[in-house]
Each structure stands twice: as C-alpha cells, then as structure tokens.
Amino acid sequence: MSQQEKDIEFMRLAMALAEKAEAAGEVPVGAVLVKEGQVIAEGCNLNICQHDASAHAEMNCIRTAGKVLENYRLLDTTLYVTLEPCAMCASAMVHARIGRLVYGASDPKTGAAGSVLDLLRFDKFNHQLEVTAGVLAQECGEQLSAFFRRRRQEKKALKQAQQKGLNQ
C-alpha cells in the first residue's frame, strides 16, 4: 500500500471519530496517532462535554498516546486530523516531537500549520514536523460545513418558534 493510500485510510478513521464528536454535540473534528502503521491513540473534540477549551481532538489524542506509550515524547509518529490544527494543538505537537502531521481541511481563521501561522515548521523551534495538507480536504471540509449549516438552521428555527410563541 502506498503512503497516499495509508494517509487516506487513516484520515477516514479520523473522519469517523469526527462523526462521534458530532453525535455528542461537539464540533466534528477527529484525530488518530499512528506509529509503525499501527493506531496508538484516537481523539475527537470534547470541549463542550468536558467544559474544557483545551479538549481538542488533537490534544485528546496526544494525551492518550502519552499514556499508551508511557512517554510524552511521541517520536516517529504521524498525527492524522480532519481539520488543520490551531496554535495550541500545533505547539503541543512540537513539544511531543511528533514526526508528521496529515490534515484534511484547512482552517483559514485559526490554522497554525500554514494557513494563518506555520508553527510546525518554524525554524526557531528545536523541532519541526513534516506536514501533508489536504488529504480528503473536500470531504473533511464538507463534514464541518454541514455541521455548521445544521447548527445555523436549528438556531433560526428556535428563534422563529420563540417569536411565534410571543406573538400568540
């Protein structure tokens, strides 16, 4: 199997985790950490459920991986995530010494792997990651877009129902 095929396979797994996040009422983002072709850890967004701004998919995955490997250094690993990481997650990846990041959709508002900032390849840091962007980008982007479209429709319907109740 080629590297591209492996990247697609693991990204699909991350997308399935994003679906789990959405089912729990979270923004659908999923992450998978792989070492030597084996999944070491998984994570999805849990910010809302855990009342924790740091409970991003990547952070949850990195925390789990550290426990599994009994080491905060996640050397020779690849992190697959459906959305380009933010600055917090990118910094954690640098500190964990993750070797490679593969992400799906770019984040033009807070992306820190090249869209807004590029913390993963910042030459002043003592570690840089290899980055592969855009794996299943359209599918990952649509997963997020559909979620936010539904959320806007739900808010609109609720507002209309409230107004209708006031007018009666």
C-alpha positions in Angstrom: 0.0 0.0 0.0 1.4 3.4 -0.9 1.8 6.2 1.6 -1.0 8.1 -0.1 -3.4 5.1 0.4 -2.3 4.8 4.0 -3.0 8.5 4.5 -6.5 8.2 3.1 -7.2 5.1 5.2 -6.2 6.8 8.5 -7.9 10.1 7.5 -11.2 8.1 7.0 -10.7 6.8 10.6 -10.3 10.3 11.8 -13.5 11.3 10.0 -15.3 8.5 11.7 -14.1 9.9 15.1 -15.4 13.3 14.0 -18.8 11.8 13.5 -18.7 10.5 17.1 -17.9 14.1 18.2 -20.8 15.4 16.3 -23.2 12.8 17.7 -22.1 14.1 21.2 -22.9 17.7 20.2 -19.3 18.7 19.5 -17.8 20.3 16.5 -16.9 17.3 14.3 -13.1 17.0 14.4 -11.3 13.7 14.8 -7.6 12.7 15.2 -5.6 9.5 15.0 -2.0 8.9 16.0 -0.1 6.2 14.2 3.3 4.6 14.8 4.8 2.0 12.6 1.5 1.6 10.8 -0.5 0.9 14.0 -3.0 3.2 15.6 -1.7 4.2 19.0 -4.4 6.6 20.0 -7.6 8.3 18.9 -9.3 11.5 19.9 -12.2 13.8 19.0 -13.4 17.2 20.1 -14.8 17.1 23.6 -14.7 20.9 24.5 -18.4 21.2 25.2 -18.9 17.9 27.0 -15.8 18.4 29.2 -16.2 22.2 29.6 -12.5 22.4 28.6 -11.1 24.8 25.9 -8.1 22.5 25.5 -10.1 19.3 24.8 -9.5 19.5 21.0 -9.3 16.2 19.1 -5.5 16.5 18.7 -4.9 17.2 22.4 -7.1 14.3 23.5 -5.3 12.1 21.1 -1.8 13.3 22.3 -2.8 12.8 25.9 -4.0 9.2 25.3 -0.9 8.4 23.2 1.4 9.6 26.0 -0.3 7.2 28.4 -0.2 4.3 26.0 3.5 4.8 25.2 4.3 5.9 28.7 6.2 8.8 27.3 5.3 12.4 26.4 7.7 12.2 23.5 5.8 10.7 20.6 8.8 10.2 18.4 8.4 8.6 14.9 4.6 9.1 14.9 2.1 10.6 12.4 -0.9 12.5 13.5 -4.0 12.5 11.2 -6.6 15.2 11.9 -9.6 16.3 9.9 -9.0 20.0 10.4 -5.8 22.0 10.3 -4.6 22.4 14.0 -4.8 25.6 15.9 -1.8 27.2 17.6 -2.4 25.3 20.9 -2.5 22.0 19.2 0.4 22.7 16.9 2.6 23.7 19.8 1.7 20.5 21.6 2.7 18.6 18.6 6.1 20.3 18.5 6.6 19.6 22.2 5.6 16.0 21.8 8.1 15.6 18.9 5.5 14.2 16.6 7.2 13.5 13.3 4.5 14.2 10.8 1.1 15.8 10.5 -1.5 14.9 7.9 -4.6 17.1 7.9 -7.8 17.3 5.8 -9.4 20.7 5.7 -7.5 24.0 6.0 -8.6 26.5 8.7 -8.3 30.0 7.2 -9.2 31.6 10.6 -7.0 29.8 13.1 -4.9 27.3 11.2 -1.3 27.0 12.6 0.1 24.6 10.0 0.4 27.0 7.2 -2.9 28.9 6.7 -2.6 31.7 9.3 0.6 30.7 11.0 3.1 27.9 10.5 4.2 26.8 13.9 5.0 23.3 12.8 7.9 24.3 10.5 9.0 27.4 12.5 12.8 27.3 12.2 13.5 28.9 15.6 11.9 25.9 17.4 14.1 22.9 18.2 11.7 20.5 16.3 9.8 20.8 13.1 7.2 18.5 11.6 6.7 17.2 8.1 3.2 18.4 7.0 1.0 16.9 4.4 -2.1 19.1 3.9 -5.3 18.5 2.1 -5.9 14.7 2.4 -9.6 14.2 1.8 -9.9 18.0 2.2 -13.2 18.3 0.4 -14.8 15.6 2.5 -13.4 16.9 5.7 -14.5 20.4 4.9 -18.0 19.3 4.0 -18.3 17.4 7.2 -17.6 20.6 9.1 -19.7 22.8 6.8 -22.7 20.5 7.0 -22.5 20.6 10.8 -22.4 24.4 11.0 -25.2 24.7 8.4 -27.4 22.5 10.5 -26.5 24.4 13.6 -27.5 27.7 12.0 -30.7 26.2 10.8 -31.5 24.9 14.3 -30.9 28.4 15.8 -33.0 30.0 13.2 -35.9 27.5 13.8 -35.6 28.1 17.5 -35.7 31.8 17.1 -38.8 31.6 14.8 -40.5 29.3 17.3 -39.8 31.7 20.1 -41.1 34.6 18.1 -44.2 32.7 17.2 -44.8 31.9 20.9 -44.5 35.5 21.8 -47.0 36.6 19.1 -49.7 34.3 20.3 
